[in-house]
Amino acid sequence: MKKFIYIALVITGVIAGCKKDSDPILEDPDVRLSAALAEDQARLLSAADGWKATIYPLGGKGFTYYFKFTANGKVSMLSDFNLTSAGTLAESTYRLKALQRPTLIFDTYNYIHLASDPDAAISGGGASTATGLKSDFEFAFTEAVGDTVKFDGIFNKNAMSMVKLSATEAQAILAGGLKTMMEANTLYLIANRYPYIQFADGTKGAVDLNPVAKSFKFTYVDAQNTIVTQSAVFNFGINKVVLSNPIKYGNVTFNELLWDAANKAYYIMAGTTRITLQNATAPLVPLSLMFGYANTFAYRKITIPATGLPVGVNSAFTAVYNSTVGLFANSTPVPGRTITLMTLTLTSNNTLNVDVNYRNPTTSFVASASFTYTRVGDVFTLSAPVYSSNWTARTVEILPLTNYLLSGPFKVAWVTSSNPTNTSTMGGFYRTADLSSFFYGTL
């Protein structure tokens, strides 16, 4: 028995003798986290000219941020969130905290919080969910490679990438370069309603830049007459728009639109070849490929609002519409009827309705005409009209419109305006016998 006790004591002594206070396996986790936080703090301060950060929130859009961290817990920032944030430097505080991972926390309100603001009027997010754009303002360090540091958002898991800026890049941002690019983009879209990229094989890809949604769409029609669309969100850079993912056509791949400030034009680089975006006079994708009853079509209705026909359009239908409006206004025995809405809608794969909403002047009514239609390509032939009782009751007043609808067939196509203030997307039913005459409105 004494022998066994002796052996146990020897083994215990050997184990104790092997134990070292500096053994990393047994080191205090708090010590290791403190060391990691110190390392991350040094990394944040290592960018003498600041950082450029990019976030693409789950709720949409993309954002660029300029950060400059100081040792006393202050951070200065700019952002392309709006024109104010792009041009006015704002200071707030930050801190590093040891959560499950070393975490960077922007702990006082600044531009990075705007996309997370529950007030939809501020963030542009969903009003019903009060989650803003589901962005983040607390980030766990995940990786550092060269001049790039990567993070994961704590709450919404949005990725954020920070890249060290050169002195030249920082100076351009601090001088208002993001704001300048945003303003240039606005003017470009006013002057270029239908930009497109033409490739070497002759294909034209339509470009849709939406500065409100910060969305990008690239659309073309393939050899099978099928619409092909690729999408991304974007953020602004210095003299460029940066896409959240690459866009591909054939052997051309691009993930940014570069800005030529001298010529006020965007271009992409296909290898070493520069392709400048051009501007069409109308949308490139035929409306006939986008107008139909099934949910696969983008549009099925043409609307003339209470304000009347859209401005800047020259069509013989204008006289028909004005005549109908006048007859309603001067009808008997109750004058003063006002047309409040007129719509042309595909209600099934073979039924087309035209509805005229009007008031008399205190009570609202709807006069409807339902047509059977056949369609061959972009041409609609209307037949067998069935009129509602209100349409029949207003036979005299609505006669110019009735006669027009019976004067087809009609060809569906885009409508454009010569008035720069009219930015509506418009479509029309053109009389095939006289293409200068077309029922038109917003889509």
N, C-alpha and C positions, 0 to 999 in steps of 0.2 A: 504493500500500500504506500509506504514511504517513497518507494521507487517511482510510482505513478505521480505522486505529488511533486516530486523533484523534477520529473520530465515536464510537467505542466508549467511549473515556475520558469524553467529554462526557455520554453517556447514563448511564454508571455514576455519575458525579458528581451528575447530576440525581436519580437514584433515592436515592442516599445522602443528598442534601440534603433529600429529602421525608420520610425516616424520622424519627420522633419517639419518644423513650423512653416517652411516655405513651400511645402507640397502644394502644387496648383490645384490638385483635385479637392483638397480640403480647405482651400482658400475661401475666405468670407465672400459670398456673392456680392455683398454691398461694395466691397473693395474693388471687385472686378468691374461692376457697373460704374463706380466712380471714375475708374481709369478710362472706361469707354466714353463716358460723358466728357471727360477732360480732352480726350482725343477728338471727339466730335466738335467740341467748342473751338479747339485749335483749327479744325478743318473749316468751320464757318468763317473764322477770322482770317483764314489764309488767302481769301480772295480780296486782294488789295483794291481792286476796282469794282467789286461787287459781283453778284450772280444774276444770271438770267434763268428764271424758272418757268416751266410749262406745266399746265394742268388741263386735262380734258374731263370735266365733271360728268358723273353718271347722268345728270339731268340735261346734258346737252351743252353746246358751245365749247370754245377753247379759249384759254387765257394765258397771256404772257405777263410775267412779273419781274420787276427789278428789285433785288434785295441787297442791302448793304448792312451787315451786322457789326456791332461794336462790342467791346469787352464788357461794357457796363449794362448789357441787357437791352440795348436799343436796336431797332431795325428801321431803316428808311426804305420806302418802297414806292414804286410806280406800277401801273397796270394798264393793259388795253381794255379793261372792263368798260370804261366810257371815256369821253374826251377829258373830263375833269381828272380822273385818276391817271390818265396818260400824260398829263401835263403838269400836275401839281404834286411835288414830292411830299409824302406824309410819313411822320415818324410815330412809332408805337413801341411796345415792348415785346420781348420774347423770353423764353426760358427753356432750358433743357432739363428733362426729368427722366428718372429711371423708372419706367413702367415695366411691362414685360420685356420691352426693348428700349434702348435709348431713344427718346422722343423729343422732337422739336415742336414747341407749342407757341403759337402766336396768341398771346394771352390778353391783349387789348385790341379793340376794334380797329381794323384798318382795311385796306382795299382787298386783302385776301379773304375777308369775311363777307364781302358783298354777295358773292355767289352762293353763300350758305344762308343768307338772311331769310328768315321765314316770311317776311313781307314780300309778296310777289311783285309789288310795285318797285321794289329795290332790286331783288335778285333776278326777276324775270322768270321765276320758277312757277310751279303749280300752286294756285291759291288754295286749293282744297286740301293739300297735304301739308302745307306750312313747313316744307323742307328745303325751300329754295331750289337750287340746281343740284342738290345732293353733293356739294363739294366738301372739302375738308379744310381745317386750319390747325390740326394736330397731326404730325407726321412722324412715323418711326423710320429711323435710318435702316436701309437695307443693303446698300452697296456703294462703294466708292471706287471708281475706275478713272485714273488720270485726272482730268479737270472736271469730271462729272460725278455728282452725288445723287443717288436715287433714294426715294422714300415711298412708303405706303401710307395712305390716309388711315387714321385710327378708326373713324366711325364709318365712313363710306367706302374705304379701300381704294380711293382714287390714287393713281400713281402720280408722283411729282418728280420731275427731273430738274436738277440745278446744274448749270454749267458756268464755270468761271468766265468772266468777261475780260476782254482786253481793255486797255485804256481807251482805245479808239471806239470800241463798241459801247463802253459805259458813257463816254462823252456824248455819243450820238443819242443814246436813250435819255440822258439827263438834259439834253438840249431840246427835248420834245419830239424825238424821232418817231415814237409810237403814235403820238397824236397826229403828226404830219402824215404818216402813212394812212391812218384811219380817215382823215379828211380827204386825202387824195383818192382813196377807194370810193368814197361817197360821190365825189365829182365824176370819177370814171364811170360809175354805174348810171349816172344821169345822162352822160354823153354816149354810153354804149349799152343800150337796152338789151341787146341780144348777142353777147360776146360768144365767140367760138374758136376752137383750135382746128386748123386744117392740117391733116397729116400727108405724108408723101404719097399715099395711095389715093388721095383725093377725098377721103372720108372727112366729114366735118363733125366735130364733137361740140355740142352746145355746153356752155359753161354758165352755171347759175350760182352767183355769189350772193348770199343773203346776209347782210350785215347785222340785221336784228337777231336772227337765229344763229348767226355765225356758222351757217351751214354752206356746204359746197356740193354741187351736183354736176356730174359730167354725163351727158346723154348723147347717144348716137343711134342711128338706125342701121342694123346689120344687113348682110346680103339676103337674109330671109324676110326682110321687111319687118323685123322685130325690134322694139325699143330696148336698148341696153343702157342701164343707168348704174353709175357707181357714186357713192356718197361718202362724205367726210364732214367733220367740223373743222374749224380753223381758228388760228390766233394770228395776230399781227406781229411782224418783226420789223426790223429796220429795212425799208425798201423791199418788203416781200410779205406775202401771205403764206403761212405755214399750215399744211394739212395734217390732220391727225393720222392718216394712213395713206399709203401710196395709191395713185390712180394709174391704171394700165390700159394701154391700147397697143396691140401688136407687140412690137419690141421696144415701145416707148413707155417708160415709167417715170412719173414725176410726183413729188410730194410738196411742191411749193410753186407759187406764182411769183416770179421776180418782177420788180417794178422798175420801169425805165422812166425816171422823173423828167428827163428832157423831152421825151416824146409822149409822156402821159399815157403809157401803155403797159400792159402786162405781157410777159413772155415766159415760156418754159424752156428748159434745156433738155434736148433729146441727145444724150451723149455730149458731143461738142457742137451740135447743131442748135441754133437758137430759133424757136418758133414763136412768133409774135401773135397774140390773140387778135382776131379781127372782129368786126361788128356786122351783124346781119340786119336787114330792114324788118324782118319778122322772125318769129321763132323757127328754128330749123326743123324740128320734128313736126310732120304734118298733123294738124288737129284731128284729122280723120283717124289717126292711130291712137288718139287719146280721148275721143268722144264716143261714148256708147253706153248701153244700159248696164252691162255687167259691172261688178265691183272692180274688175281688173282695169277699167277705164278711169282716167283721172276726172273726167267731166261728163255730165249728162244733162246740164241745164244752162240756158242762157237767160240772163235777168236784165230787165230794164227797170231801174229803181224809181222811186217817187220823184227824184230830182230830174228824171228824164234821160234821154239818150246820152251816152258818153260823148264828151266834147272832142273835137278834132277829127271827126270821121265824116267822110263825104259819101253818102249813099242815097239813092232814090227812095229808099224806105223812109227816110226822114220825113218826107212830105206825107207819106201814108200815116205815120205815127202822129204827126202834128194835126192832121185832119181828124183823126180819131179822137184825140184829146179835145180838140175844139168842139166837135159834135157832142161829146159828153158834157162839156161845160155849158153848152147852149141848148141842151135837150129840153123837151117839154113832156108833161106839164110841170116837171120839177127841174129847174135849171140848177147849175152850180155843181154838177157831178164832177168829181176829180179822180183821175186814174192814179192810184198809189203804187201799183206794181204790175209789171207784165212779165210773164215767164214762158219760155218754151222748154219743155222737159220731156225726155224719153222716160216713160213710165213702165215700159216693158220692152221686150225684144221686137215688138211690132206695133206698139202704141205710142203716139206722141201727143202730149197735151199742150194747149196754149191757154193760159189763164190770165184774165184781166181782173185785177183787184181794183175796186173803186168805191167811193163814198157818195152819198146823195143829198146833202153834205154831212149828215150826222150819223148815218148808219152805213156799215161796211157790207159790201157784196162781192161775190166772185162770179164772173162769167167764164165758162169753160167750153172749149171746143176740143174734142178728142178725135184724133185721126189714126187710121191704120197706115202704117208705112212699110215700104220695102226699101231695102238698102243694097246698093251695089257699090262697093268701094266707099267713096266719099259722097255719093249721090243718094239723096233721100227722095222718094216719091210718095206723096201724101194722097190718101183717098178715103172714101166712106166717112165723112165727118159726122160726128154726133154732137149736137149742141145742147148745153144745159138750158134750163128755163130762163136763167138770167141773161144768157147770150141771146136767146130768142127774144126776150123782152126788150133788149137793147139793139135789135136788128138794124135800125137806122143808124144809130150812133157808131156801131161796131162794123158797119158795112165795108169801109175802106180796108180794114184789117182782114176781114173775111175774104174779100176778093184777092188780097195779096197772098194769103195762105193757099189759095186755090190756083195760084199762077205758077206753081213749081213745074218740074222738079227743082230741088235745091241741093247745092253743094256745100258741105260744111268745111270751113276754113278759118284761119286766124283773121282777126281784124286789128289793124294798127291805127294809131292816132298821130296826127301831125302836131298836136298840142303837147308840149313837154310836161305840163302839169298833170296830164292824164297818164298815170302809171298803171292803170288797171290791165289785167289780163283779159282779153276780149276775144270772143268768137262770133261767127256769123253764119247764117244760112243764105247763101248766094243763089239767086235765080240763075239756072244754067242758061236760060235764054238771054239774060242780060246781067253780066257779072258786076255791073256798076250798081245793082240794086240788091241789097241784102238786109235781112232782119239781123240786128246786132245788139249786143249788150255784154255784160261782164260774165265771166265763167265762174 
